[in-house]
């Protein structure tokens, strides 16, 4: 349990009723949403301080108060256990009773209960256990050489694999396997296991798996006999399930399943170590026989040269294309280093010394589990010997990487080859009965810096053929350069404890990656009216995107990344309107985390140009463009648009009575077409204008008139709101404005005649060449002058 202090406490009651409590000296805190592995073990042994209790946290033995591991004195036996509760609180039986009243607040998974005292190594193996596919144990697979010299306590290596129903390897944790021999002879030991092997004598033993799919056991036997090995774990045996039918994945030796192991009086003993393919192994061959007076081995002969017939056979994979070479000879009839092993093999002369020992070399250019056998017949007496060894790949090499530039989020390819020590492909890699595989990973090489993103990487290799596999679905979401690495998935080739890795070499060897496309966004100059005037700035955003449409933040031109991968971007109108864009380019430094903002201006070449739709296109110096989108075609392109209209503000002269309010024509116009010319821009709900009144000659009536409006938007408004409805000045942002400013000047009053000039300060894009110079619009208002309704009058005198 976990105490309120954070310490972990593990208490066990012995058969005498005494509670022994181990407690960590470390106070632990576990963050929400994180997994942690907790294991406890105990070994009750009578005697002073002979009982051991361990608390293991995340695969590491925790320090406990007093001693680590915690040692105490007990009766040597645990109290009879009752109900086992996992995750619930049962502090009533734990002294001192200071635990929390709460049960576990979280999820508990993968609970293992062992019949033995485990250590931190096994706990760490359990913690590392993964189950990408949910399968179950179907049968065991036994591999041995078929023959073993029985003298001198020689140990035969027995490889045991746990198979599922498809004959694939499956990792077992906590599963106990019973071993026996049909003759009741032999002693079991460990050759390559995590846990110790229990030898019960008379051919019996047991082993508890610790996140292992393959173990190598040792079996020695002083009886010269042929015996059969039997395995059992809850009814699962070497012939249960799909192993009831003999297939190549379950061959024990040669083409036989569940074959006998013969312990013989004389033969050749040699051990080829597991090694990296094509590294020459110096192997000692001993010619031995059982002593006539003891179980010891003595030389079968000495100080002589013998020609031994060596053959090789493929155990896993069960076929191959390259031979084992012994003493430089390829073990096939043609003595060809490029042909497969065959039953003929080659005769190799070995010089045995006074102790019956000879030395030769063994070399294998491919990978896999291979059986090497030796045989020699003299005077009708045949001596044999054999050994199984594993040759593993030396490394993985990359080739065929799609050349740069690569597009972010677009699949690219690479080929990985399993190679031996001299950089040649190992064609048997990936053909194992449970195929070995390779995990690909990536590391961002550039850019670096506070603004750099690692992005996401995906993809996997296809099936290995002739030692090579290609991934066509590799994908990186970002901009920059990366490195790829390949690692043996199992981390131990066929259980040999030999792994292999490889990478793309020089840092940043893959790429450069560039954005897949740009997306442009336009906020129109007058968003409410869905248009922009010619020469009016419109807010725009350019985003660098990957194929999925996500922003590539490494497309950055600031000091936040090194080096910078943003490029100069050219802006244009994809629809080809006649005019020009300013600015026409975006500096690379404009981009921050893949995004640049700007307010470009597009101006028609001619003021009298009919409206047209502008589509904002961005193209950088690497050829990345907004012309395509998330499927690589124009159909999904995201390019902002705005209708461009050539506009002007028109302010006409007006005259009228000094007693009446005077309306003046003041409106926003745009060029509709050659046929329609300038028309009121009723879609304009945005334009504002400031008005100024100036005197024209005398009398100066500026003080006697003003712009009629409810407020003072014009800057020349009257102090009081107009008394007549509908005579209030309008502009952008004022309800009712639709391109007509509704300009009225207040009547100066009876007898106050004169003129004022009204000048409107409008945006530059609405200025017009009224008098030879592009300027703000200007109109004259004259009071006290009447326009006669008569066209012609004649009087006779």
C-alpha positions, 0 to 999 in steps of 0.5 A, a space after each residue: 500500500 501507499 502511505 499518506 507520506 508517499 512511502 510504499 509499504 509491503 507487509 507479510 505475515 509468517 506462519 507464526 502470526 508475526 507481521 514483517 513490514 518493508 517500507 521504502 525510504 523514498 516518498 513517491 508521487 505519481 502523476 495522474 494519467 501515467 503508468 507505473 510498474 510496482 512489484 513485490 517479492 518475498 522469500 521466507 527462509 528460517 534463520 536470523 535475517 534470512 527472510 527477504 522482502 523486496 519492493 520494485 518500482 518501475 523495474 528498479 529495486 527500491 531502497 527500504 528502511 533498514 536494509 535493501 533488500 529488506 531482511 528479517 527473521 521469520 518462521 520460514 513459512 508464510 501464513 496460509 493466504 486467504 482472498 487476494 485483493 488487487 487494488 482494494 484496501 485491506 489495511 486492517 491486517 497491516 501493522 501499524 494501521 496507518 494506511 489510507 482508507 482508500 483503494 486504488 484510484 486508477 487502472 490496474 493492468 497486467 497482473 502477474 503472480 509468480 511461484 518463485 521469488 523474482 528480482 528487479 531484472 524480471 520485474 523490468 522485463 515484465 514492465 517492458 512487455 508489450 502485446 501489439 497482437 492479442 494471442 495465446 500460447 498454443 504449443 512449444 517448439 523444441 530445437 536441438 542438434 539430434 545428437 550429443 556426446 554423453 561424456 564429461 558432463 557435456 551439456 546439450 543446448 535445447 532451444 524452446 520457443 513459445 508459439 501461438 497458433 500461427 507458429 509465431 513467437 509469443 512472449 510469456 511472463 509468469 508461465 511455468 513450463 515443466 520439462 521431463 525426459 521419457 527415460 527419466 534421465 538427465 539434468 536440466 540447467 540454464 544456457 540462456 534464460 532470465 530466471 534460474 532453471 529448477 532441476 528436480 533430477 531424474 530428467 525432470 525440471 521446470 522453468 518460469 518465463 519472464 517476458 521471454 519467447 525463446 529460452 535455451 536450456 541445458 540438458 546433460 545425461 550420463 546414460 548413452 541412450 536416445 531420449 525424447 523431451 517432453 514439455 507441459 504447461 497446463 496441458 500445452 505441449 510440444 505437440 498440442 494445438 497446431 503442432 499436432 501436424 508437423 510443419 517446418 516451423 516446428 522442426 526439431 532437427 532436420 525435417 523432423 518434429 519432436 525428434 529424439 536426442 541421442 547421447 552417444 559414446 564418442 563424437 566431435 564436440 564443438 561450439 560455434 558461438 552466436 555471432 554477426 554474419 560474415 565474421 569468421 569464428 575460430 572454432 575448437 573441434 574435440 574428438 572425444 569418447 567416454 572413458 572406459 573407467 569413468 564418465 569423463 571424456 578422453 581423446 578419441 585419437 591424438 596427433 593425427 590429421 583427419 578428413 571430416 565431412 562437414 555439412 550445414 542445414 538451415 534450421 530457421 529459416 528452413 531454407 537458404 541460398 548461401 553456405 556455411 564455410 569451414 576452413 575456407 571450404 563452402 559446404 556444398 558439392 560445388 564448393 561454391 560460396 554462392 550456392 546453398 548448403 546441401 547434403 554432400 558438404 565438403 571434406 575438411 582436413 583437421 590436424 588434431 593435437 595430443 589432446 585430440 583438439 583441432 582448430 578451424 574457422 567457421 564463416 556464414 555470410 547470411 543470417 539465421 539459425 544454422 546446424 553445422 554437422 561433422 562426420 568421419 568414418 574410420 574402419 567402419 566406426 562413424 563419429 559425428 558431432 553437430 552444433 546450432 548457431 545463430 548468425 545475426 545481421 551486422 547492421 541495417 543500411 538505407 538506400 533508394 530514399 526519395 530525392 529532395 525536395 520532399 513535400 511535408 505530409 506527402 509519402 516518400 520511400 526508402 529501402 532498408 537492407 539487412 547487411 552482414 559484416 562486409 556490407 552485403 545483403 543477408 537474403 534470409 533476413 525476414 524469412 524466419 518462421 516468426 519473421 524478424 522485423 525492423 522498426 523505423 524511427 526519425 530524428 529532426 536534424 534541422 531546423 533547431 531553435 525555440 521555434 522548431 517543431 519535431 513534427 510527426 513521422 509515420 510509416 513502416 517497412 514492407 516485407 523483406 525480400 532478398 534481405 531488403 524491404 521498402 517503405 513507400 508510406 513514410 511521411 513527415 509532417 514538417 519542413 526541414 531535414 531529418 535522419 532515419 534509423 532502423 532498429 531490430 524490432 526484437 532487439 535480440 535476433 532469434 534470441 541470440 542477444 545480438 541486435 542491429 541498427 542503422 541510420 541514414 548517415 550524415 545529419 540531415 540526410 533526408 530532405 530538404 522537406 518543403 511545404 506541400 502548398 500554401 493557403 491564402 486568406 483574404 479579408 476584403 477591403 469592404 467585407 460587408 460589401 464583399 469587394 475591395 476597391 482598386 488600390 485599396 489594401 486588403 488584409 491577407 494571410 499566407 500559410 505554409 501547409 503540409 498535405 494534410 492542411 496543417 501549418 508547417 511551423 518550421 517554415 520560419 524566417 525569424 531568429 526562432 529557427 536555425 537555419 531558416 527554411 522560409 523562402 521569398 514568396 511572390 504574390 500574384 493574381 491567379 485570374 490575370 486581372 490587368 493591373 499590379 500588386 504591391 508588394 509583389 513579394 514577401 520576404 522570408 523573414 515575414 514568416 513566423 511559425 509558417 504564417 505571414 500577414 500582409 495587406 497588399 494593394 491591387 491597382 487596375 492599370 486603367 481607372 475605367 476597368 470593369 470589376 473583376 475577381 482577384 485570386 491571391 496566389 503565393 509561390 516561393 522560390 522552391 516552387 511551392 504554390 497555393 495553386 494546389 491543395 490537400 490532394 495535390 490538385 487545383 480542386 482543393 486549392 485554398 486561395 483567397 479572393 476578392 472582387 476588385 472595383 475601380 471607384 471614385 467619390 463624386 461631389 457635385 455643385 448645388 445651388 438653391 434658396 437661402 431659406 431652404 436646406 440644400 442637398 448636394 450630390 455626394 456618393 461613392 461610385 464604381 466603373 460598372 462597364 463601358 456601357 454603364 459607366 460610373 454608377 452609385 456603389 450601393 454595395 459600399 457600406 464602408 467608406 467614410 469621409 471628412 468634410 470641410 467648408 470654406 468661404 467663397 468670396 464675400 459675404 462669408 457664410 460658412 458660419 451660417 451653414 453646416 452639414 445636417 446630421 445627427 452626430 458629427 461624423 463629417 466633422 462639419 456637422 450642425 450642433 443640433 440634429 436636423 429637424 426634417 427626417 431623412 436629412 442626416 449625413 450618412 457614411 460607412 458604419 452609419 445605418 442606411 449608408 449604401 454609397 450615398 452620403 445623403 449630404 444636406 447643408 443647412 439653409 443660412 437664413 433669409 437674406 444671407 446669400 453666398 457660396 461655400 466650397 465643400 471638400 471631402 477627404 476620402 480614402 486615396 482609392 476613391 480620389 479621382 482626376 477631376 481637374 487634371 490632378 488626382 485629388 479629393 472631390 470638391 463641390 460648391 454650394 450657392 445659396 440665394 440663387 434660383 434656377 429658373 424653370 423657363 428654358 426660353 422667354 421673349 418679349 416684344 416692345 
